Amino acid sequence: MKGNGYTPFMLSRGFMPSGFYGSPTAGRFVADAISGANSLDIITIGDSNAGYSYGGFGGGGGGWTRGLLRGLNAAGAPTYGSPLMPIMSSTTTITTGVVKEDDGTTVTTLAGYFSNVTAPTGTLLRGSVSGPGDITRIAVPATTFIPYGVTQFNYAWVAASTNFQSFSQLNGTYPGGAEPSPALPSWNQPGTNLIYRVTHARTSTSGGSINPTIYKVTSGTYTALATTSASTYNASGTDIQNKDLAFTMPSTSPGSALVFGWAYIGFATGPAGALFDSVYKAAKGVSVHNLHYGSGQSSTTIASVVDGSTGTDGTFLENYFTQIVSRQVAAGGSGRVAVWFNAGINGGGDSGSTWTTNAGTIIAKMQQAWANAGYAAQNLVFVCSVTHPLDTDYGGSTESNLAGSRSAANLWAKTYSNTTVVDLSQLYTAAQMTSAGYYSGTTTNEAHLSQAGYYAFGQSIINNLARCR
């Protein structure tokens, strides 16, 4: 049957489930994450399906990004950390976004709502405009990646001899409401030892510092749980460092929240810069990050964004990989990463040669960045797919074009090492999707899936990957 899960008797060497082509290595990574033998971080790249906002799940935190995490959790692979979140974006407005880790249909156990300050307002400046060029080359891609549906990555900069007192970067609603259904593994229940990590910049100018702090907020009352400080001075010049702050998830009542910030309540004293933050625990598990949520973008556009991201001398992708791998290793994993790429529907549907060319561009660029970061090739895998099947031939010839692209992608799958292609049309047919309510809405919105649709595909993908040998 289509969409089937785990079937132990079929685990034989060289086996690939129906609809799966190319390398089985990603399957081994998934199986090891499920068994607890190792950890896995997944980076999603794609069009609006990479983070589609369905029914109240805004900010690009849904789609494949959440569906794959749901599939991993449901298969028994627990979450070990939140996504890696950019602290500032590139625009001149204040942006908010929502990232949904998955313990059910509400945000019950996540440090994942973030407020992204994007001025310059007051003493907080955009790093690309006011910060050191050596940090900008590391922190800001030359092209416009759109993580979680917000704007381009940037970093926050506080100039020398100035102070900045931020509001929270990460807000986590406390796990205290009704249990989700179905119940899934929870990674930050009361009593769990967690770590707040800030990726910050250092310079050769003395006197700067940051003050990572965590507060519990109940009925408007702020109670400090943990705080620390870090110097931003480095005699030899500019570089990037991580500062970890350990804390224990407290017991509290439903409706309470935790706030995390690199300068919250305590000041950041310039020169100081902050790039990313996240929450994790020292345990093996999984985490899913969105690198690019290119709403309305074709595979050609997405490939050009990835290919041009490093610019002439930038190292954004290398740094992005470094931050994800270093956190996983600190938590107990060996540094395994999977990149998920899905696109094809926009522009009337890719042709087979277009999709395969663009997927190859993305893979080659990211493999090079991975190597430049100093990591072993066998620890990076790719899982790629052409857009899900459409029931009413969305846009006339779009579905026939996509069908041709899926066939071409299946044949192309072994072109690059450690690459798996998933033919989504062999997991669920359009008729099954219509019957089960897996499209987002009417025929005009078949380009996206419903929450249930991403979950169903995510669980089928993960279960079948775990069977690859």
C-alpha positions as CSV (number, residue, x, y, z in Angstrom):
1,M,0.0,0.0,0.0
2,K,1.1,3.6,-0.6
3,G,2.3,5.5,2.5
4,N,3.2,2.3,4.4
5,G,5.6,2.6,7.2
6,Y,8.1,0.2,8.7
7,T,8.1,-3.5,7.6
8,P,11.1,-5.4,9.2
9,F,11.0,-8.4,7.0
10,M,11.9,-6.3,4.0
11,L,15.2,-5.0,5.5
12,S,17.7,-6.6,3.2
13,R,21.0,-5.3,1.8
14,G,20.5,-3.1,-1.3
15,F,16.8,-2.6,-0.7
16,M,15.1,0.7,-1.6
17,P,11.4,1.1,-0.9
18,S,9.0,2.0,-3.8
19,G,9.4,5.6,-4.7
20,F,13.0,5.9,-3.3
21,Y,16.0,6.2,-5.6
22,G,19.8,6.7,-5.4
23,S,21.8,6.4,-2.2
24,P,20.6,4.6,1.0
25,T,22.9,6.7,3.2
26,A,20.2,9.2,4.3
27,G,18.2,6.2,5.3
28,R,20.9,5.0,7.6
29,F,21.2,8.4,9.1
30,V,17.4,8.4,9.8
31,A,17.5,4.8,11.2
32,D,20.4,5.7,13.6
33,A,18.5,8.8,14.8
34,I,15.4,6.7,15.5
35,S,17.4,4.0,17.3
36,G,19.3,6.6,19.4
37,A,22.6,5.6,18.0
38,N,23.3,9.1,16.6
39,S,21.9,12.5,15.9
40,L,20.7,14.2,12.7
41,D,20.1,17.8,11.8
42,I,18.0,18.5,8.7
43,I,18.1,21.7,6.7
44,T,15.1,22.4,4.4
45,I,15.4,24.4,1.2
46,G,12.5,25.0,-1.2
47,D,9.6,27.1,-2.4
48,S,6.6,28.0,-0.1
49,N,6.1,24.3,0.7
50,A,9.4,24.4,2.7
51,G,7.5,26.3,5.4
52,Y,3.9,26.8,4.3
53,S,1.8,28.6,6.9
54,Y,-1.5,26.6,7.3
55,G,-4.4,27.5,9.6
56,G,-2.7,29.7,12.2
57,F,0.8,28.2,11.9
58,G,2.4,31.3,10.5
59,G,5.8,32.6,9.9
60,G,7.0,29.8,7.6
61,G,7.1,27.3,10.5
62,G,5.0,24.6,8.8
63,G,5.3,22.8,5.5
64,W,8.1,20.3,5.0
65,T,10.1,21.9,7.9
66,R,7.5,20.8,10.4
67,G,6.2,17.7,8.5
68,L,9.7,16.1,8.5
69,L,10.2,16.8,12.2
70,R,6.7,15.3,12.9
71,G,7.7,12.2,10.9
72,L,11.0,11.8,12.9
73,N,9.3,12.3,16.2
74,A,6.5,9.9,15.4
75,A,9.1,7.3,14.4
76,G,10.8,7.6,17.8
77,A,13.6,10.1,17.1
78,P,13.3,12.8,19.8
79,T,14.0,16.5,19.2
80,Y,17.3,17.6,20.9
81,G,17.1,21.3,20.0
82,S,15.2,24.1,18.5
83,P,16.1,25.5,15.0
84,L,19.0,27.7,14.6
85,M,17.5,31.2,14.5
86,P,18.9,34.4,12.9
87,I,19.0,37.2,15.5
88,M,18.5,40.0,12.9
89,S,17.2,40.3,9.4
90,S,18.1,42.6,6.7
91,T,15.2,45.0,6.5
92,T,14.5,48.2,8.5
93,T,11.3,47.0,10.2
94,I,10.6,44.8,13.1
95,T,9.7,41.3,12.1
96,T,8.1,38.5,14.1
97,G,8.0,34.9,13.1
98,V,6.8,31.6,14.5
99,V,8.7,28.3,14.3
100,K,6.7,25.3,15.3
101,E,8.7,22.4,16.9
102,D,6.4,19.5,17.1
103,D,4.8,18.1,20.1
104,G,1.3,18.3,18.6
105,T,-0.9,20.9,17.1
106,T,0.0,23.7,19.5
107,V,3.3,25.1,20.7
108,T,3.4,23.2,24.0
109,T,7.1,22.4,24.4
110,L,9.1,24.7,22.2
111,A,11.5,27.5,22.5
112,G,10.5,28.7,19.1
113,Y,8.6,32.0,18.8
114,F,11.1,34.6,18.0
115,S,11.0,38.3,17.8
116,N,13.5,39.5,15.2
117,V,14.8,43.0,15.7
118,T,15.7,44.5,12.4
119,A,16.4,48.2,12.8
120,P,18.8,50.3,13.0
121,T,16.8,51.6,15.9
122,G,18.6,53.3,18.8
123,T,21.8,51.6,19.5
124,L,21.1,48.3,17.8
125,L,22.4,48.3,14.2
126,R,22.3,46.0,11.2
127,G,25.7,44.3,11.0
128,S,25.9,44.4,7.2
129,V,25.7,48.2,7.4
130,S,27.5,49.1,10.6
131,G,29.5,46.0,11.7
132,P,33.0,44.7,10.7
133,G,33.4,43.5,7.2
134,D,35.1,40.3,8.4
135,I,32.0,39.4,10.3
136,T,29.6,40.4,7.5
137,R,31.3,38.0,5.1
138,I,30.7,35.2,7.5
139,A,27.2,36.1,8.7
140,V,25.4,37.6,5.7
141,P,24.8,35.7,2.4
142,A,25.3,37.6,-0.8
143,T,21.9,36.5,-2.0
144,T,18.6,36.5,-0.3
145,F,17.9,33.4,1.8
146,I,14.5,33.7,3.5
147,P,14.6,31.6,6.6
148,Y,11.2,30.8,8.1
149,G,9.5,33.3,5.9
150,V,11.3,36.3,7.3
151,T,13.8,38.4,5.4
152,Q,17.5,37.8,4.7
153,F,20.0,36.7,7.3
154,N,21.9,39.5,9.0
155,Y,23.4,40.1,12.5
156,A,22.8,42.6,15.3
157,W,25.6,45.0,16.0
158,V,26.2,47.3,19.0
159,A,28.9,49.9,18.3
160,A,31.7,50.7,20.7
161,S,30.9,52.9,23.7
162,T,27.1,52.2,23.4
163,N,24.7,49.8,25.2
164,F,21.7,47.9,24.0
165,Q,19.0,46.3,26.2
166,S,17.0,43.9,24.1
167,F,13.6,42.3,24.5
168,S,13.6,38.6,24.0
169,Q,15.0,36.8,21.0
170,L,13.4,33.5,21.7
171,N,10.1,33.0,23.5
172,G,9.1,29.5,24.5
173,T,5.6,28.7,25.7
174,Y,5.8,26.4,28.6
175,P,4.7,22.7,28.4
176,G,1.7,22.6,30.7
177,G,-1.4,22.4,28.6
178,A,-3.3,19.4,27.4
179,E,-1.2,16.6,26.1
180,P,-1.0,16.6,22.3
181,S,-2.7,13.9,20.3
182,P,-1.1,11.7,19.3
183,A,1.5,12.0,22.1
184,L,5.0,12.5,20.8
185,P,8.4,12.6,22.4
186,S,9.0,15.8,24.3
187,W,12.4,17.3,24.7
188,N,12.0,20.0,27.3
189,Q,9.5,18.9,30.0
190,P,9.8,20.2,33.6
191,G,13.1,19.3,35.1
192,T,15.0,19.0,31.8
193,N,18.5,20.4,31.7
194,L,18.7,22.7,28.7
195,I,21.2,25.0,27.1
196,Y,20.7,28.4,25.5
197,R,23.3,29.1,22.9
198,V,24.2,32.5,21.4
199,T,26.6,32.7,18.4
200,H,28.3,36.1,18.8
201,A,31.2,38.1,17.3
202,R,34.4,39.2,18.8
203,T,36.8,42.0,17.7
204,S,40.2,43.4,18.7
205,T,38.5,46.3,20.5
206,S,38.3,45.8,24.2
207,G,35.4,46.6,26.5
208,G,32.5,44.8,24.8
209,S,30.3,42.1,26.3
210,I,27.0,40.3,25.9
211,N,24.7,39.0,28.7
212,P,22.7,35.9,27.7
213,T,19.8,35.7,30.1
214,I,16.7,33.5,30.6
215,Y,13.5,34.6,32.4
216,K,10.3,32.8,33.3
217,V,7.3,35.0,32.8
218,T,4.1,34.3,34.7
219,S,1.2,36.8,34.8
220,G,3.6,39.6,33.9
221,T,6.2,38.7,36.5
222,Y,9.7,38.1,35.3
223,T,11.8,35.6,37.3
224,A,15.4,35.2,36.3
225,L,16.4,31.5,35.9
226,A,20.0,31.9,34.6
227,T,22.3,34.6,33.3
228,T,25.9,34.8,32.2
229,S,28.2,37.1,30.3
230,A,30.8,36.8,27.6
231,S,33.6,39.2,26.5
232,T,33.6,40.2,22.9
233,Y,37.3,41.0,22.9
234,N,39.8,39.0,20.8
235,A,43.3,40.5,20.6
236,S,44.0,38.8,17.3
237,G,40.9,40.2,15.5
238,T,37.4,39.4,14.4
239,D,35.9,35.9,14.9
240,I,32.8,34.0,15.8
241,Q,32.3,32.2,19.1
242,N,29.4,30.4,20.9
243,K,28.3,31.1,24.5
244,D,26.2,28.5,26.3
245,L,24.0,29.2,29.2
246,A,22.7,26.1,31.1
247,F,19.3,26.2,32.8
248,T,16.6,23.8,34.0
249,M,13.1,23.9,32.7
250,P,11.0,24.9,35.7
251,S,7.6,23.8,36.8
252,T,4.9,26.4,36.2
253,S,1.4,26.8,35.2
254,P,-0.1,26.7,31.7
255,G,0.2,30.0,29.9
256,S,3.6,30.8,31.3
257,A,6.5,31.4,29.0
258,L,10.3,31.5,28.9
259,V,12.2,34.3,27.2
260,F,15.7,34.0,26.1
261,G,18.0,36.9,24.9
262,W,21.6,37.7,24.3
263,A,21.1,41.1,25.9
264,Y,17.8,40.7,27.7
265,I,17.5,42.9,30.8
266,G,21.3,42.8,31.1
267,F,23.0,45.1,28.6
268,A,25.1,44.2,25.6
269,T,28.0,46.6,25.7
270,G,29.6,47.5,22.3
271,P,31.5,46.5,20.4
272,A,29.2,43.4,20.3
273,G,27.5,41.4,17.6
274,A,25.1,38.5,17.7
275,L,24.3,36.2,14.8
276,F,22.2,33.2,15.9
277,D,20.6,31.7,19.0
278,S,18.9,28.4,19.8
279,V,18.0,26.1,22.7
280,Y,19.2,22.5,22.9
281,K,20.0,19.7,25.4
282,A,22.9,17.4,25.8
283,A,21.3,14.3,24.2
284,K,21.2,12.5,20.9
285,G,18.2,13.4,18.7
286,V,17.1,15.5,15.8
287,S,16.5,19.1,14.8
288,V,15.1,20.6,11.6
289,H,16.1,24.1,10.4
290,N,14.8,26.1,7.5
291,L,17.5,27.8,5.4
292,H,15.3,29.1,2.5
293,Y,11.5,29.5,2.2
294,G,11.2,30.9,-1.3
295,S,7.5,31.6,-1.7
296,G,6.6,31.5,-5.4
297,Q,10.1,30.6,-6.5
298,S,11.0,28.1,-9.2
299,S,13.8,25.6,-8.8
300,T,15.9,27.9,-11.1
301,T,15.5,30.8,-8.7
302,I,16.2,28.7,-5.6
303,A,19.4,27.3,-7.2
304,S,20.6,30.7,-8.1
305,V,20.1,31.9,-4.5
306,V,22.1,29.0,-3.2
307,D,24.8,29.2,-5.8
308,G,25.4,32.9,-5.4
309,S,25.1,33.0,-1.6
310,T,28.8,33.1,-0.8
311,G,29.5,35.9,-3.2
312,T,33.2,36.6,-4.1
313,D,34.7,36.1,-0.7
314,G,31.9,35.4,1.8
315,T,31.7,32.2,3.8
316,F,28.0,32.2,4.9
317,L,27.2,28.6,4.1
318,E,30.4,27.4,5.7
319,N,29.6,29.2,8.9
320,Y,26.0,28.1,8.8
321,F,27.1,24.4,8.6
322,T,29.7,25.0,11.3
323,Q,27.1,26.4,13.8
324,I,24.7,23.5,13.2
325,V,27.4,20.8,13.4
326,S,29.2,22.2,16.4
327,R,25.9,22.4,18.3
328,Q,25.1,18.8,17.4
329,V,28.5,17.6,18.5
330,A,28.2,19.5,21.8
331,A,24.9,17.7,22.4
332,G,26.4,14.3,21.8
333,G,26.0,13.6,18.0
334,S,28.8,13.0,15.5
335,G,27.9,15.9,13.2
336,R,25.5,14.4,10.6
337,V,23.4,16.7,8.4
338,A,20.8,16.1,5.8
339,V,19.7,18.7,3.3
340,W,16.1,18.4,2.1
341,F,15.3,20.1,-1.3
342,N,11.8,20.2,-2.8
343,A,10.6,22.4,-5.6
344,G,9.2,22.3,-9.2
345,I,5.6,23.6,-9.3
346,N,6.2,27.3,-9.8
347,G,6.5,28.7,-13.3
348,G,4.2,26.1,-14.7
349,G,6.2,23.1,-13.5
350,D,9.8,22.2,-14.1
351,S,11.0,20.1,-17.0
352,G,13.1,17.1,-16.1
353,S,16.3,18.7,-17.3
354,T,15.6,21.9,-15.5
355,W,14.9,20.3,-12.1
356,T,17.9,18.0,-12.3
357,T,20.2,20.8,-13.3
358,N,19.1,23.0,-10.5
359,A,19.2,20.2,-7.9
360,G,22.7,19.5,-9.0
361,T,23.7,23.1,-8.6
362,I,22.4,23.2,-5.0
363,I,24.1,19.9,-4.1
364,A,27.5,20.9,-5.6
365,K,27.5,24.3,-3.9
366,M,26.6,22.8,-0.5
367,Q,29.1,20.0,-0.8
368,Q,31.8,22.5,-1.5
369,A,30.8,24.7,1.5
370,W,30.7,21.5,3.6
371,A,34.2,20.6,2.5
372,N,35.4,24.2,3.0
373,A,34.1,24.0,6.6
374,G,36.4,21.0,7.1
375,Y,33.8,18.2,7.4
376,A,34.0,14.7,6.1
377,A,31.9,14.2,2.9
378,Q,30.2,11.1,4.3
379,N,28.4,13.1,7.0
380,L,26.4,15.2,4.5
381,V,23.5,13.7,2.6
382,F,20.7,15.1,0.4
383,V,17.1,14.1,0.0
384,C,15.4,15.7,-3.0
385,S,11.9,15.6,-4.4
386,V,9.8,17.2,-7.1
387,T,6.5,18.8,-5.9
388,H,3.7,16.5,-4.8
389,P,1.1,15.3,-7.4
390,L,-1.8,17.6,-8.3
391,D,-5.4,16.4,-8.6
392,T,-6.8,18.8,-11.2
393,D,-3.8,19.5,-13.4
394,Y,-3.0,22.7,-11.6
395,G,-2.3,25.4,-14.2
396,G,-3.1,23.2,-17.2
397,S,0.1,21.4,-18.1
398,T,1.8,21.8,-14.7
399,E,1.1,18.2,-13.5
400,S,2.3,16.6,-16.7
401,N,5.5,18.7,-16.5
402,L,6.0,17.6,-12.9
403,A,5.4,14.0,-13.8
404,G,8.1,14.2,-16.4
405,S,10.4,15.8,-13.8
406,R,9.8,13.1,-11.3
407,S,10.7,10.4,-13.8
408,A,13.9,12.3,-14.8
409,A,14.8,12.9,-11.1
410,N,14.4,9.1,-10.4
411,L,16.9,8.3,-13.2
412,W,19.2,11.1,-12.1
413,A,19.3,10.1,-8.4
414,K,22.7,8.4,-8.5
415,T,24.5,11.3,-10.2
416,Y,25.7,12.8,-6.9
417,S,27.1,10.9,-3.9
418,N,24.9,10.5,-0.8
419,T,21.8,11.7,-2.7
420,T,18.3,10.2,-2.4
421,V,15.4,11.1,-4.5
422,V,11.8,10.6,-3.2
423,D,9.0,10.3,-5.8
424,L,6.1,11.8,-3.8
425,S,3.6,10.5,-6.4
426,Q,4.5,7.0,-5.4
427,L,3.8,7.6,-1.7
428,Y,0.3,9.1,-2.2
429,T,-1.7,9.6,-5.4
430,A,-3.6,12.7,-6.1
431,A,-6.9,10.8,-5.6
432,Q,-5.7,9.6,-2.2
433,M,-4.7,13.1,-1.3
434,T,-8.0,14.5,-2.2
435,S,-9.9,11.8,-0.3
436,A,-7.8,12.3,2.8
437,G,-7.9,16.1,2.7
438,Y,-4.1,16.4,2.2
439,Y,-4.4,19.5,-0.1
440,S,-4.5,22.9,1.6
441,G,-7.8,23.9,0.1
442,T,-9.7,24.1,-3.1
443,T,-8.2,23.4,-6.5
444,T,-6.7,26.9,-6.6
445,N,-4.5,25.9,-3.6
446,E,-3.3,22.5,-4.6
447,A,0.2,23.9,-4.8
448,H,0.3,23.4,-1.0
449,L,-0.7,20.7,1.5
450,S,-2.8,20.9,4.6
451,Q,-1.2,20.3,8.0
452,A,-2.4,16.7,7.8
453,G,-0.9,16.4,4.3
454,Y,2.6,17.5,5.4
455,Y,2.4,15.2,8.4
456,A,1.3,12.2,6.3
457,F,4.0,12.7,3.7
458,G,6.6,13.4,6.4
459,Q,5.8,10.2,8.3
460,S,5.8,8.2,5.1
461,I,9.1,9.7,4.0
462,I,10.8,9.1,7.3
463,N,9.5,5.5,7.8
464,N,10.5,4.5,4.3
465,L,13.9,6.2,4.5
466,A,14.6,4.1,7.6
467,R,14.1,1.0,5.5
468,C,16.7,1.9,2.9
469,R,19.7,-0.4,2.8
